[in-house]
Amino acid sequence: VSLTMEVKDEPNNSDLSSLPAALIEKRMYCWGQADNGELGLGTAYDQQSVIISPVAPDFPLSRAVKHVSCGRFHTLVITESGQVYSCGNNEFGQLGHDKDNKSLNSVNGLSQYVITHVATGLWHSLALNDCGEVFTWGGDTHGQLGLESADKKSQSIPKRVKGLASVSVVQACAGYSHCLVLTSTGELYTWGNNEYGQMGINNSKKSQKHVEFSHNIVD
């Protein structure tokens, strides 16, 4: 890939089929699979399912991009001011809106917070704010939202994970259908799909509750 500007940072959690892309001078460039709107290019590339050269998405340059996370068919972006934007497939509400978006749109349910980190799973999303609080939304078929309620299989409005109210979270990540968070005191909490033992709890049962590891994790 040939780019004329210095690459300052890179997104994480990128799916192999879609790389929405390097953070270059705090502006996002995208390429890869595009037929779900996950690159945030608006309608300008409707006839192309794959973008083979880096393109700047339909997103004002004045909003400096701080962090990007890419799910299978959706993308989350944090600006320098701590606001979250999303685009792509919204089948399970993982954008935090009520419909699909081919352009980056604000996740209004988080607008009152300063978000420091976002993470994306297959069909769910996670955000961490500057107070150490965790918010989740999207698909919840495996309890990956950690909301301790089986009433809904999806949630489009970001909800605070109240089961973590007594701890301050400093790092968070989302797997295919599970989540892990690290607290300021070194405890690791995990929840969601555990079919292959990915929660590390000595069984293969899914859990919507937050399972704390018995030992501290060294950061």
Secondary structure as UniProt FT lines:
FT   STRAND          7..9
FT   TURN            16..17
FT   STRAND          18..24
FT   TURN            25..26
FT   STRAND          27..33
FT   TURN            35..36
FT   TURN            38..39
FT   TURN            42..47
FT   STRAND          50..55
FT   TURN            61..62
FT   STRAND          65..70
FT   STRAND          74..79
FT   TURN            80..81
FT   STRAND          84..88
FT   TURN            91..92
FT   TURN            94..95
FT   STRAND          101..106
FT   HELIX           108..110
FT   TURN            111..112
FT   STRAND          115..120
FT   STRAND          124..129
FT   TURN            130..131
FT   STRAND          134..139
FT   TURN            141..142
FT   TURN            144..145
FT   STRAND          154..160
FT   HELIX           162..164
FT   TURN            165..166
FT   STRAND          169..174
FT   STRAND          178..183
FT   TURN            184..185
FT   STRAND          188..192
FT   TURN            195..196
FT   TURN            198..199
FT   STRAND          207..212
//
